[in-house]
Amino acid sequence: MGSSEEQSGRLTADEMFAVVMRHGDFECTKVEGGQYRVDVDGALSTMTAEPRWAQYPTMQMIHGADAVRNMYAQLDGNAFFEVVRWWADEDRQDLIAEMRVGKLLPDGSRDEWEHVVLFEFDGGLIKSEIGYHSIDLQGM
């Protein structure tokens, strides 16, 4: 990123994707079948001071670092994700990721589903994260 890009905090498409991957790695396990401790501070380090988060648009939007911190602190470390494909708009500073997400179940099996997430950026950090069912993209 050039110095003018650094000053404005605008990210390229690849940089937005890298932030999303780093964010996901803090909240989702990369080890099959293994429990881990969610890195709440790490996840928040990829977000603005007043982030917004919603599992789905029909659910209540969580506003602010304290609320997002409390939500992440409740995660139990059994989630995983894989980005199947993604699209980014550098002018709007947003990224849409089609993901396969899920949970590792107590018996060792996996519950998986398709998920689409819209990430919006400000100053090089995630300012909002809103999930959508990939089969129902209404409101996107």
URPEDA-V435576 format. One record per residue. N is the residue number from 1. RES is the residue in three letters. PHI is phi in whole degrees, 0 to 359 (none if undefined). OMEGA is omega in degrees with one decimal (999 if undefined). D_LAST is the distance of its C-alpha to the last C-alpha in Angstrom with 2 decimals. Layout:
{{N,RES,PHI,OMEGA,D_LAST} {N,RES,PHI,OMEGA,D_LAST}}
This chain:
{{1,MET,none,-179.9,29.34} {2,GLY,285,-175.4,31.72} {3,SER,296,177.9,33.13} {4,SER,293,176.6,31.13} {5,GLU,293,-179.8,27.89} {6,GLU,297,-177.8,29.22} {7,GLN,294,-177.8,30.11} {8,SER,278,-178.5,26.71} {9,GLY,75,179.3,24.93} {10,ARG,279,-178.0,22.51} {11,LEU,252,169.7,21.74} {12,THR,282,178.4,21.74} {13,ALA,303,-179.6,19.18} {14,ASP,296,178.6,21.80} {15,GLU,291,176.0,22.46} {16,MET,299,179.1,18.88} {17,PHE,299,179.5,19.01} {18,ALA,297,178.1,22.43} {19,VAL,295,178.6,21.32} {20,VAL,299,179.8,18.60} {21,MET,295,178.9,21.37} {22,ARG,297,178.1,23.90} {23,HIS,301,179.7,21.72} {24,GLY,297,179.7,21.19} {25,ASP,294,177.4,24.90} {26,PHE,287,-175.9,25.85} {27,GLU,253,-176.9,24.08} {28,CYS,232,-178.3,24.46} {29,THR,288,174.7,27.72} {30,LYS,253,-176.6,28.68} {31,VAL,256,179.4,31.82} {32,GLU,302,174.0,31.81} {33,GLY,75,-175.6,33.21} {34,GLY,256,174.0,33.98} {35,GLN,278,178.3,33.25} {36,TYR,207,177.7,32.68} {37,ARG,266,177.6,32.23} {38,VAL,298,179.1,28.75} {39,ASP,267,-176.2,29.15} {40,VAL,298,179.8,27.55} {41,ASP,298,177.7,29.04} {42,GLY,298,179.2,27.85} {43,ALA,299,-179.6,24.20} {44,LEU,292,179.3,24.52} {45,SER,293,178.9,26.24} {46,THR,265,-174.9,23.05} {47,MET,242,176.5,21.28} {48,THR,293,-179.1,22.03} {49,ALA,293,-179.4,24.52} {50,GLU,233,-176.9,22.00} {51,PRO,288,174.1,18.94} {52,ARG,237,-176.8,16.10} {53,TRP,216,173.5,15.06} {54,ALA,212,176.9,13.37} {55,GLN,298,176.6,13.74} {56,TYR,214,-177.7,10.90} {57,PRO,301,-179.6,9.09} {58,THR,278,179.2,11.94} {59,MET,265,-179.6,14.52} {60,GLN,299,176.6,16.36} {61,MET,281,176.6,15.27} {62,ILE,267,-177.4,18.25} {63,HIS,242,171.5,19.54} {64,GLY,94,-175.6,22.32} {65,ALA,298,-178.9,24.27} {66,ASP,296,-179.7,26.51} {67,ALA,294,179.0,23.88} {68,VAL,293,176.6,22.02} {69,ARG,302,179.8,25.53} {70,ASN,298,179.4,26.46} {71,MET,294,179.9,23.42} {72,TYR,296,-179.9,24.17} {73,ALA,295,179.4,27.87} {74,GLN,275,-179.6,27.28} {75,LEU,294,-174.5,26.05} {76,ASP,257,173.6,28.92} {77,GLY,79,179.5,28.63} {78,ASN,241,-177.7,27.97} {79,ALA,266,173.7,24.42} {80,PHE,215,177.7,23.64} {81,PHE,212,173.7,20.84} {82,GLU,217,175.9,20.77} {83,VAL,280,-179.6,18.28} {84,VAL,277,173.9,18.26} {85,ARG,201,-176.4,16.54} {86,TRP,209,178.2,14.52} {87,TRP,223,179.7,13.39} {88,ALA,228,175.4,14.09} {89,ASP,240,-176.5,14.28} {90,GLU,292,178.5,17.57} {91,ASP,292,179.4,17.45} {92,ARG,279,-176.1,14.31} {93,GLN,60,173.8,15.45} {94,ASP,219,-178.4,12.35} {95,LEU,219,175.0,12.13} {96,ILE,251,179.9,9.91} {97,ALA,241,170.4,12.39} {98,GLU,271,-172.9,12.84} {99,MET,233,164.3,15.59} {100,ARG,254,-177.9,18.36} {101,VAL,235,177.9,19.17} {102,GLY,175,-179.6,21.88} {103,LYS,227,171.3,25.04} {104,LEU,273,-177.1,28.68} {105,LEU,273,-177.4,30.55} {106,PRO,306,-179.8,34.09} {107,ASP,277,179.1,35.69} {108,GLY,92,177.5,34.27} {109,SER,280,-177.7,31.80} {110,ARG,237,171.3,28.07} {111,ASP,250,-175.6,25.17} {112,GLU,238,173.4,22.20} {113,TRP,206,177.0,18.71} {114,GLU,276,-174.9,15.68} {115,HIS,208,174.2,12.89} {116,VAL,240,-178.0,9.90} {117,VAL,233,174.2,9.86} {118,LEU,260,175.9,8.44} {119,PHE,250,173.7,11.76} {120,GLU,247,-174.0,12.72} {121,PHE,242,173.1,16.42} {122,ASP,212,178.7,19.28} {123,GLY,61,177.9,22.86} {124,GLY,85,-179.4,22.27} {125,LEU,236,178.2,20.90} {126,ILE,287,176.7,17.67} {127,LYS,258,174.6,16.80} {128,SER,207,179.0,13.77} {129,GLU,222,-178.3,12.57} {130,ILE,231,-179.3,9.81} {131,GLY,269,177.4,9.92} {132,TYR,223,168.7,8.17} {133,HIS,292,-176.3,10.60} {134,SER,294,178.8,10.50} {135,ILE,272,-179.3,11.83} {136,ASP,222,-175.2,9.26} {137,LEU,265,178.8,5.65} {138,GLN,300,179.2,5.49} {139,GLY,87,-179.8,3.77} {140,MET,271,999,0.00}}
